[in-house]
Structures are given as C-alpha cells and as structure tokens.
Amino acid sequence: MGETIRLRPRRPCPICGKPSQQRYHPFCSSRCADIDLGRWLGGNYAIPAEETETPEGVGQPEKDEDS
Ligand SMILES: [Zn+2]
C-alpha cells in the first residue's frame, strides 16, 4: 500500500539489454553509459540498419549482367 504505480515498465539497458539501474539510467552500469557516450562522441552511433539478406545464390561474387 502506498506504493507508486509504475505506468511505464523499466526499459532494459540499450547497450547490453540488462535491466537498467536507476543510478545509471537508462543504462545498467557506468560502463554501458560510457560505451554509449563513446559512440556519440566517436560519431559511430548508428541505429542498426536493415541487414541485407543473403541471397540464395551465394558463391557468385561477380554480377551476372546477362541476367
Ligand atoms: Zn548495460
């Protein structure tokens, strides 16, 4: 009783997926926070792009222009 109802569930750490800690919100630890910060500073922060599905014709690096 008297407990605050959480409208939003805790989000997992965006880096490793572990439950985030309030101290390092939204990360689970200072390490993950540093990793995220480093990505921003390094300009390498990128949202996972859509990976191109490997075609069935694996093993043919040369493009067949005649097709
Ligand atoms: Zn983490």
PDB file of the backbone (N, CA, C, O) and the ligand in Angstrom, with CONECT records:
HET     ZN  A 101       1
ATOM      1  N   MET A   1       0.840  -1.191   0.000  1.00  0.00           N
ATOM      2  CA  MET A   1       0.000   0.000   0.000  1.00  0.00           C
ATOM      3  C   MET A   1       0.877   1.243   0.000  1.00  0.00           C
ATOM      4  O   MET A   1       1.958   1.285   0.588  1.00  0.00           O
ATOM      5  N   GLY A   2       0.367   2.232  -0.675  1.00  0.00           N
ATOM      6  CA  GLY A   2       1.135   3.448  -0.765  1.00  0.00           C
ATOM      7  C   GLY A   2       2.246   3.341  -1.793  1.00  0.00           C
ATOM      8  O   GLY A   2       3.071   4.243  -1.940  1.00  0.00           O
ATOM      9  N   GLU A   3       2.250   2.245  -2.485  1.00  0.00           N
ATOM     10  CA  GLU A   3       3.310   2.084  -3.480  1.00  0.00           C
ATOM     11  C   GLU A   3       2.917   2.757  -4.783  1.00  0.00           C
ATOM     12  O   GLU A   3       1.801   2.591  -5.274  1.00  0.00           O
ATOM     13  N   THR A   4       3.826   3.499  -5.321  1.00  0.00           N
ATOM     14  CA  THR A   4       3.543   4.211  -6.551  1.00  0.00           C
ATOM     15  C   THR A   4       3.398   3.230  -7.714  1.00  0.00           C
ATOM     16  O   THR A   4       4.235   2.354  -7.929  1.00  0.00           O
ATOM     17  N   ILE A   5       2.342   3.405  -8.426  1.00  0.00           N
ATOM     18  CA  ILE A   5       2.129   2.537  -9.577  1.00  0.00           C
ATOM     19  C   ILE A   5       2.989   3.025 -10.744  1.00  0.00           C
ATOM     20  O   ILE A   5       2.948   4.188 -11.145  1.00  0.00           O
ATOM     21  N   ARG A   6       3.740   2.109 -11.249  1.00  0.00           N
ATOM     22  CA  ARG A   6       4.600   2.484 -12.375  1.00  0.00           C
ATOM     23  C   ARG A   6       3.820   2.363 -13.680  1.00  0.00           C
ATOM     24  O   ARG A   6       3.400   1.277 -14.079  1.00  0.00           O
ATOM     25  N   LEU A   7       3.641   3.489 -14.321  1.00  0.00           N
ATOM     26  CA  LEU A   7       2.895   3.479 -15.577  1.00  0.00           C
ATOM     27  C   LEU A   7       3.741   2.919 -16.705  1.00  0.00           C
ATOM     28  O   LEU A   7       3.246   2.301 -17.647  1.00  0.00           O
ATOM     29  N   ARG A   8       5.026   3.158 -16.571  1.00  0.00           N
ATOM     30  CA  ARG A   8       5.915   2.676 -17.609  1.00  0.00           C
ATOM     31  C   ARG A   8       6.844   1.596 -17.052  1.00  0.00           C
ATOM     32  O   ARG A   8       7.443   1.763 -15.990  1.00  0.00           O
ATOM     33  N   PRO A   9       6.949   0.516 -17.768  1.00  0.00           N
ATOM     34  CA  PRO A   9       7.857  -0.546 -17.334  1.00  0.00           C
ATOM     35  C   PRO A   9       9.299  -0.108 -17.518  1.00  0.00           C
ATOM     36  O   PRO A   9       9.610   0.728 -18.365  1.00  0.00           O
ATOM     37  N   ARG A  10      10.155  -0.679 -16.721  1.00  0.00           N
ATOM     38  CA  ARG A  10      11.561  -0.329 -16.849  1.00  0.00           C
ATOM     39  C   ARG A  10      12.094  -0.821 -18.182  1.00  0.00           C
ATOM     40  O   ARG A  10      11.859  -1.952 -18.606  1.00  0.00           O
ATOM     41  N   ARG A  11      12.806   0.063 -18.810  1.00  0.00           N
ATOM     42  CA  ARG A  11      13.404  -0.329 -20.074  1.00  0.00           C
ATOM     43  C   ARG A  11      14.771  -0.963 -19.819  1.00  0.00           C
ATOM     44  O   ARG A  11      15.515  -0.539 -18.935  1.00  0.00           O
ATOM     45  N   PRO A  12      15.071  -1.949 -20.583  1.00  0.00           N
ATOM     46  CA  PRO A  12      16.381  -2.595 -20.434  1.00  0.00           C
ATOM     47  C   PRO A  12      17.491  -1.696 -20.932  1.00  0.00           C
ATOM     48  O   PRO A  12      17.255  -0.744 -21.676  1.00  0.00           O
ATOM     49  N   CYS A  13      18.687  -2.004 -20.519  1.00  0.00           N
ATOM     50  CA  CYS A  13      19.852  -1.250 -20.962  1.00  0.00           C
ATOM     51  C   CYS A  13      19.947  -1.329 -22.485  1.00  0.00           C
ATOM     52  O   CYS A  13      19.936  -2.421 -23.054  1.00  0.00           O
ATOM     53  N   PRO A  14      20.040  -0.174 -23.143  1.00  0.00           N
ATOM     54  CA  PRO A  14      20.107  -0.167 -24.615  1.00  0.00           C
ATOM     55  C   PRO A  14      21.413  -0.744 -25.143  1.00  0.00           C
ATOM     56  O   PRO A  14      21.538  -1.049 -26.329  1.00  0.00           O
ATOM     57  N   ILE A  15      22.374  -0.887 -24.251  1.00  0.00           N
ATOM     58  CA  ILE A  15      23.670  -1.394 -24.688  1.00  0.00           C
ATOM     59  C   ILE A  15      23.722  -2.906 -24.623  1.00  0.00           C
ATOM     60  O   ILE A  15      24.067  -3.569 -25.601  1.00  0.00           O
ATOM     61  N   CYS A  16      23.379  -3.446 -23.470  1.00  0.00           N
ATOM     62  CA  CYS A  16      23.524  -4.882 -23.304  1.00  0.00           C
ATOM     63  C   CYS A  16      22.194  -5.572 -23.046  1.00  0.00           C
ATOM     64  O   CYS A  16      22.106  -6.799 -23.093  1.00  0.00           O
ATOM     65  N   GLY A  17      21.169  -4.790 -22.776  1.00  0.00           N
ATOM     66  CA  GLY A  17      19.855  -5.387 -22.617  1.00  0.00           C
ATOM     67  C   GLY A  17      19.526  -5.816 -21.193  1.00  0.00           C
ATOM     68  O   GLY A  17      18.449  -6.349 -20.926  1.00  0.00           O
ATOM     69  N   LYS A  18      20.459  -5.579 -20.294  1.00  0.00           N
ATOM     70  CA  LYS A  18      20.188  -5.924 -18.902  1.00  0.00           C
ATOM     71  C   LYS A  18      19.270  -4.883 -18.276  1.00  0.00           C
ATOM     72  O   LYS A  18      19.183  -3.757 -18.765  1.00  0.00           O
ATOM     73  N   PRO A  19      18.591  -5.249 -17.207  1.00  0.00           N
ATOM     74  CA  PRO A  19      17.718  -4.290 -16.520  1.00  0.00           C
ATOM     75  C   PRO A  19      18.487  -3.043 -16.120  1.00  0.00           C
ATOM     76  O   PRO A  19      19.545  -3.130 -15.496  1.00  0.00           O
ATOM     77  N   SER A  20      17.960  -1.897 -16.476  1.00  0.00           N
ATOM     78  CA  SER A  20      18.660  -0.650 -16.202  1.00  0.00           C
ATOM     79  C   SER A  20      18.628  -0.320 -14.720  1.00  0.00           C
ATOM     80  O   SER A  20      17.679  -0.663 -14.015  1.00  0.00           O
ATOM     81  N   GLN A  21      19.651   0.333 -14.266  1.00  0.00           N
ATOM     82  CA  GLN A  21      19.730   0.766 -12.881  1.00  0.00           C
ATOM     83  C   GLN A  21      19.391   2.245 -12.804  1.00  0.00           C
ATOM     84  O   GLN A  21      19.789   3.037 -13.658  1.00  0.00           O
ATOM     85  N   GLN A  22      18.651   2.598 -11.770  1.00  0.00           N
ATOM     86  CA  GLN A  22      18.230   3.993 -11.636  1.00  0.00           C
ATOM     87  C   GLN A  22      19.442   4.917 -11.558  1.00  0.00           C
ATOM     88  O   GLN A  22      19.402   6.059 -12.016  1.00  0.00           O
ATOM     89  N   ARG A  23      20.514   4.404 -10.973  1.00  0.00           N
ATOM     90  CA  ARG A  23      21.721   5.221 -10.814  1.00  0.00           C
ATOM     91  C   ARG A  23      22.345   5.553 -12.158  1.00  0.00           C
ATOM     92  O   ARG A  23      22.898   6.632 -12.367  1.00  0.00           O
ATOM     93  N   TYR A  24      22.237   4.600 -13.047  1.00  0.00           N
ATOM     94  CA  TYR A  24      22.884   4.798 -14.356  1.00  0.00           C
ATOM     95  C   TYR A  24      21.856   4.898 -15.471  1.00  0.00           C
ATOM     96  O   TYR A  24      22.171   4.713 -16.647  1.00  0.00           O
ATOM     97  N   HIS A  25      20.625   5.193 -15.082  1.00  0.00           N
ATOM     98  CA  HIS A  25      19.551   5.275 -16.053  1.00  0.00           C
ATOM     99  C   HIS A  25      19.973   6.044 -17.299  1.00  0.00           C
ATOM    100  O   HIS A  25      20.604   7.093 -17.169  1.00  0.00           O
ATOM    101  N   PRO A  26      19.657   5.574 -18.488  1.00  0.00           N
ATOM    102  CA  PRO A  26      18.861   4.354 -18.715  1.00  0.00           C
ATOM    103  C   PRO A  26      19.720   3.112 -18.879  1.00  0.00           C
ATOM    104  O   PRO A  26      19.270   2.099 -19.413  1.00  0.00           O
ATOM    105  N   PHE A  27      20.944   3.197 -18.421  1.00  0.00           N
ATOM    106  CA  PHE A  27      21.845   2.064 -18.605  1.00  0.00           C
ATOM    107  C   PHE A  27      21.898   1.227 -17.342  1.00  0.00           C
ATOM    108  O   PHE A  27      21.333   1.588 -16.310  1.00  0.00           O
ATOM    109  N   CYS A  28      22.591   0.097 -17.445  1.00  0.00           N
ATOM    110  CA  CYS A  28      22.656  -0.795 -16.301  1.00  0.00           C
ATOM    111  C   CYS A  28      23.900  -0.523 -15.479  1.00  0.00           C
ATOM    112  O   CYS A  28      23.987  -0.917 -14.316  1.00  0.00           O
ATOM    113  N   SER A  29      24.855   0.148 -16.084  1.00  0.00           N
ATOM    114  CA  SER A  29      26.097   0.407 -15.372  1.00  0.00           C
ATOM    115  C   SER A  29      26.823   1.574 -16.011  1.00  0.00           C
ATOM    116  O   SER A  29      26.488   2.006 -17.114  1.00  0.00           O
ATOM    117  N   SER A  30      27.824   2.078 -15.303  1.00  0.00           N
ATOM    118  CA  SER A  30      28.596   3.199 -15.844  1.00  0.00           C
ATOM    119  C   SER A  30      29.335   2.773 -17.100  1.00  0.00           C
ATOM    120  O   SER A  30      29.601   3.588 -17.983  1.00  0.00           O
ATOM    121  N   ARG A  31      29.660   1.504 -17.171  1.00  0.00           N
ATOM    122  CA  ARG A  31      30.380   1.010 -18.332  1.00  0.00           C
ATOM    123  C   ARG A  31      29.545   1.161 -19.602  1.00  0.00           C
ATOM    124  O   ARG A  31      30.020   1.646 -20.629  1.00  0.00           O
ATOM    125  N   CYS A  32      28.302   0.738 -19.503  1.00  0.00           N
ATOM    126  CA  CYS A  32      27.428   0.838 -20.668  1.00  0.00           C
ATOM    127  C   CYS A  32      27.165   2.307 -20.999  1.00  0.00           C
ATOM    128  O   CYS A  32      27.037   2.676 -22.167  1.00  0.00           O
ATOM    129  N   ALA A  33      27.089   3.130 -19.973  1.00  0.00           N
ATOM    130  CA  ALA A  33      26.885   4.559 -20.212  1.00  0.00           C
ATOM    131  C   ALA A  33      28.074   5.136 -20.956  1.00  0.00           C
ATOM    132  O   ALA A  33      27.922   5.970 -21.848  1.00  0.00           O
ATOM    133  N   ASP A  34      29.257   4.681 -20.578  1.00  0.00           N
ATOM    134  CA  ASP A  34      30.466   5.158 -21.254  1.00  0.00           C
ATOM    135  C   ASP A  34      30.506   4.683 -22.697  1.00  0.00           C
ATOM    136  O   ASP A  34      30.935   5.404 -23.598  1.00  0.00           O
ATOM    137  N   ILE A  35      30.059   3.481 -22.890  1.00  0.00           N
ATOM    138  CA  ILE A  35      30.046   2.928 -24.236  1.00  0.00           C
ATOM    139  C   ILE A  35      29.130   3.757 -25.126  1.00  0.00           C
ATOM    140  O   ILE A  35      29.471   4.102 -26.257  1.00  0.00           O
ATOM    141  N   ASP A  36      27.963   4.065 -24.583  1.00  0.00           N
ATOM    142  CA  ASP A  36      27.010   4.851 -25.360  1.00  0.00           C
ATOM    143  C   ASP A  36      27.556   6.245 -25.618  1.00  0.00           C
ATOM    144  O   ASP A  36      27.417   6.792 -26.712  1.00  0.00           O
ATOM    145  N   LEU A  37      28.176   6.808 -24.592  1.00  0.00           N
ATOM    146  CA  LEU A  37      28.741   8.146 -24.733  1.00  0.00           C
ATOM    147  C   LEU A  37      29.859   8.136 -25.766  1.00  0.00           C
ATOM    148  O   LEU A  37      29.979   9.049 -26.583  1.00  0.00           O
ATOM    149  N   GLY A  38      30.664   7.098 -25.715  1.00  0.00           N
ATOM    150  CA  GLY A  38      31.769   6.983 -26.662  1.00  0.00           C
ATOM    151  C   GLY A  38      31.270   6.891 -28.086  1.00  0.00           C
ATOM    152  O   GLY A  38      31.896   7.406 -29.012  1.00  0.00           O
ATOM    153  N   ARG A  39      30.156   6.240 -28.252  1.00  0.00           N
ATOM    154  CA  ARG A  39      29.596   6.126 -29.605  1.00  0.00           C
ATOM    155  C   ARG A  39      29.177   7.486 -30.113  1.00  0.00           C
ATOM    156  O   ARG A  39      29.379   7.835 -31.276  1.00  0.00           O
ATOM    157  N   TRP A  40      28.589   8.244 -29.207  1.00  0.00           N
ATOM    158  CA  TRP A  40      28.141   9.579 -29.620  1.00  0.00           C
ATOM    159  C   TRP A  40      29.327  10.452 -29.972  1.00  0.00           C
ATOM    160  O   TRP A  40      29.341  11.126 -31.002  1.00  0.00           O
ATOM    161  N   LEU A  41      30.333  10.428 -29.090  1.00  0.00           N
ATOM    162  CA  LEU A  41      31.496  11.275 -29.316  1.00  0.00           C
ATOM    163  C   LEU A  41      32.266  10.816 -30.538  1.00  0.00           C
ATOM    164  O   LEU A  41      32.850  11.626 -31.259  1.00  0.00           O
ATOM    165  N   GLY A  42      32.262   9.520 -30.764  1.00  0.00           N
ATOM    166  CA  GLY A  42      33.014   8.997 -31.893  1.00  0.00           C
ATOM    167  C   GLY A  42      32.268   9.119 -33.197  1.00  0.00           C
ATOM    168  O   GLY A  42      32.811   8.875 -34.274  1.00  0.00           O
ATOM    169  N   GLY A  43      31.010   9.502 -33.080  1.00  0.00           N
ATOM    170  CA  GLY A  43      30.223   9.658 -34.297  1.00  0.00           C
ATOM    171  C   GLY A  43      29.876   8.325 -34.920  1.00  0.00           C
ATOM    172  O   GLY A  43      29.466   8.236 -36.077  1.00  0.00           O
ATOM    173  N   ASN A  44      30.052   7.292 -34.115  1.00  0.00           N
ATOM    174  CA  ASN A  44      29.760   5.967 -34.654  1.00  0.00           C
ATOM    175  C   ASN A  44      28.417   5.446 -34.169  1.00  0.00           C
ATOM    176  O   ASN A  44      28.054   4.290 -34.385  1.00  0.00           O
ATOM    177  N   TYR A  45      27.703   6.330 -33.513  1.00  0.00           N
ATOM    178  CA  TYR A  45      26.419   5.893 -33.008  1.00  0.00           C
ATOM    179  C   TYR A  45      25.445   5.733 -34.176  1.00  0.00           C
ATOM    180  O   TYR A  45      25.077   6.698 -34.845  1.00  0.00           O
ATOM    181  N   ALA A  46      25.057   4.524 -34.386  1.00  0.00           N
ATOM    182  CA  ALA A  46      24.165   4.288 -35.511  1.00  0.00           C
ATOM    183  C   ALA A  46      23.097   3.277 -35.136  1.00  0.00           C
ATOM    184  O   ALA A  46      23.353   2.291 -34.444  1.00  0.00           O
ATOM    185  N   ILE A  47      21.924   3.549 -35.602  1.00  0.00           N
ATOM    186  CA  ILE A  47      20.853   2.605 -35.371  1.00  0.00           C
ATOM    187  C   ILE A  47      21.068   1.408 -36.303  1.00  0.00           C
ATOM    188  O   ILE A  47      21.317   1.578 -37.496  1.00  0.00           O
ATOM    189  N   PRO A  48      20.971   0.230 -35.758  1.00  0.00           N
ATOM    190  CA  PRO A  48      21.159  -0.950 -36.604  1.00  0.00           C
ATOM    191  C   PRO A  48      20.346  -0.867 -37.878  1.00  0.00           C
ATOM    192  O   PRO A  48      19.116  -0.835 -37.855  1.00  0.00           O
ATOM    193  N   ALA A  49      21.054  -0.832 -38.977  1.00  0.00           N
ATOM    194  CA  ALA A  49      20.367  -0.727 -40.258  1.00  0.00           C
ATOM    195  C   ALA A  49      19.827  -2.086 -40.682  1.00  0.00           C
ATOM    196  O   ALA A  49      20.177  -3.132 -40.135  1.00  0.00           O
ATOM    197  N   GLU A  50      18.984  -2.019 -41.655  1.00  0.00           N
ATOM    198  CA  GLU A  50      18.432  -3.278 -42.140  1.00  0.00           C
ATOM    199  C   GLU A  50      19.516  -4.071 -42.863  1.00  0.00           C
ATOM    200  O   GLU A  50      20.089  -3.636 -43.862  1.00  0.00           O
ATOM    201  N   GLU A  51      19.759  -5.214 -42.328  1.00  0.00           N
ATOM    202  CA  GLU A  51      20.790  -6.026 -42.951  1.00  0.00           C
ATOM    203  C   GLU A  51      20.251  -6.668 -44.224  1.00  0.00           C
ATOM    204  O   GLU A  51      19.145  -7.205 -44.278  1.00  0.00           O
ATOM    205  N   THR A  52      21.081  -6.581 -45.223  1.00  0.00           N
ATOM    206  CA  THR A  52      20.675  -7.172 -46.486  1.00  0.00           C
ATOM    207  C   THR A  52      20.670  -8.686 -46.365  1.00  0.00           C
ATOM    208  O   THR A  52      21.671  -9.303 -46.000  1.00  0.00           O
ATOM    209  N   GLU A  53      19.578  -9.242 -46.664  1.00  0.00           N
ATOM    210  CA  GLU A  53      19.503 -10.688 -46.564  1.00  0.00           C
ATOM    211  C   GLU A  53      20.407 -11.340 -47.602  1.00  0.00           C
ATOM    212  O   GLU A  53      20.491 -10.916 -48.755  1.00  0.00           O
ATOM    213  N   THR A  54      21.063 -12.364 -47.151  1.00  0.00           N
ATOM    214  CA  THR A  54      21.959 -13.053 -48.061  1.00  0.00           C
ATOM    215  C   THR A  54      21.142 -13.779 -49.127  1.00  0.00           C
ATOM    216  O   THR A  54      20.285 -14.606 -48.814  1.00  0.00           O
ATOM    217  N   PRO A  55      21.416 -13.463 -50.369  1.00  0.00           N
ATOM    218  CA  PRO A  55      20.675 -14.124 -51.459  1.00  0.00           C
ATOM    219  C   PRO A  55      20.992 -15.614 -51.509  1.00  0.00           C
ATOM    220  O   PRO A  55      21.995 -16.073 -50.965  1.00  0.00           O
ATOM    221  N   GLU A  56      20.146 -16.325 -52.151  1.00  0.00           N
ATOM    222  CA  GLU A  56      20.353 -17.768 -52.219  1.00  0.00           C
ATOM    223  C   GLU A  56      21.570 -18.104 -53.067  1.00  0.00           C
ATOM    224  O   GLU A  56      22.216 -19.131 -52.859  1.00  0.00           O
ATOM    225  N   GLY A  57      21.877 -17.243 -54.014  1.00  0.00           N
ATOM    226  CA  GLY A  57      22.984 -17.522 -54.921  1.00  0.00           C
ATOM    227  C   GLY A  57      24.327 -17.167 -54.327  1.00  0.00           C
ATOM    228  O   GLY A  57      25.117 -16.457 -54.948  1.00  0.00           O
ATOM    229  N   VAL A  58      24.590 -17.652 -53.135  1.00  0.00           N
ATOM    230  CA  VAL A  58      25.869 -17.369 -52.505  1.00  0.00           C
ATOM    231  C   VAL A  58      26.978 -18.099 -53.231  1.00  0.00           C
ATOM    232  O   VAL A  58      26.824 -19.259 -53.613  1.00  0.00           O
ATOM    233  N   GLY A  59      28.074 -17.434 -53.418  1.00  0.00           N
ATOM    234  CA  GLY A  59      29.189 -18.074 -54.120  1.00  0.00           C
ATOM    235  C   GLY A  59      29.390 -17.482 -55.493  1.00  0.00           C
ATOM    236  O   GLY A  59      30.236 -17.929 -56.267  1.00  0.00           O
ATOM    237  N   GLN A  60      28.582 -16.448 -55.786  1.00  0.00           N
ATOM    238  CA  GLN A  60      28.735 -15.790 -57.073  1.00  0.00           C
ATOM    239  C   GLN A  60      28.983 -14.306 -56.862  1.00  0.00           C
ATOM    240  O   GLN A  60      28.077 -13.487 -57.011  1.00  0.00           O
ATOM    241  N   PRO A  61      30.221 -13.967 -56.512  1.00  0.00           N
ATOM    242  CA  PRO A  61      30.563 -12.567 -56.238  1.00  0.00           C
ATOM    243  C   PRO A  61      30.433 -11.679 -57.465  1.00  0.00           C
ATOM    244  O   PRO A  61      30.161 -10.484 -57.342  1.00  0.00           O
ATOM    245  N   GLU A  62      30.624 -12.248 -58.638  1.00  0.00           N
ATOM    246  CA  GLU A  62      30.514 -11.451 -59.852  1.00  0.00           C
ATOM    247  C   GLU A  62      29.048 -11.300 -60.256  1.00  0.00           C
ATOM    248  O   GLU A  62      28.264 -12.248 -60.208  1.00  0.00           O
ATOM    249  N   LYS A  63      28.715 -10.087 -60.651  1.00  0.00           N
ATOM    250  CA  LYS A  63      27.336  -9.856 -61.074  1.00  0.00           C
ATOM    251  C   LYS A  63      27.111 -10.375 -62.485  1.00  0.00           C
ATOM    252  O   LYS A  63      27.919 -10.172 -63.391  1.00  0.00           O
ATOM    253  N   ASP A  64      26.012 -11.034 -62.627  1.00  0.00           N
ATOM    254  CA  ASP A  64      25.706 -11.568 -63.949  1.00  0.00           C
ATOM    255  C   ASP A  64      24.911 -10.538 -64.730  1.00  0.00           C
ATOM    256  O   ASP A  64      23.707 -10.382 -64.529  1.00  0.00           O
ATOM    257  N   GLU A  65      25.579  -9.855 -65.599  1.00  0.00           N
ATOM    258  CA  GLU A  65      24.917  -8.783 -66.343  1.00  0.00           C
ATOM    259  C   GLU A  65      23.997  -9.336 -67.418  1.00  0.00           C
ATOM    260  O   GLU A  65      23.140  -8.630 -67.950  1.00  0.00           O
ATOM    261  N   ASP A  66      24.185 -10.572 -67.716  1.00  0.00           N
ATOM    262  CA  ASP A  66      23.417 -11.168 -68.802  1.00  0.00           C
ATOM    263  C   ASP A  66      22.048 -11.639 -68.315  1.00  0.00           C
ATOM    264  O   ASP A  66      21.216 -12.092 -69.102  1.00  0.00           O
ATOM    265  N   SER A  67      21.831 -11.526 -67.018  1.00  0.00           N
ATOM    266  CA  SER A  67      20.553 -11.972 -66.486  1.00  0.00           C
ATOM    267  C   SER A  67      19.573 -10.816 -66.551  1.00  0.00           C
ATOM    268  O   SER A  67      18.418 -10.963 -66.152  1.00  0.00           O
TER     269      SER A  67
HETATM  270 ZN    ZN A 101      24.242  -2.481 -19.900  1.00  0.00          ZN2+
END
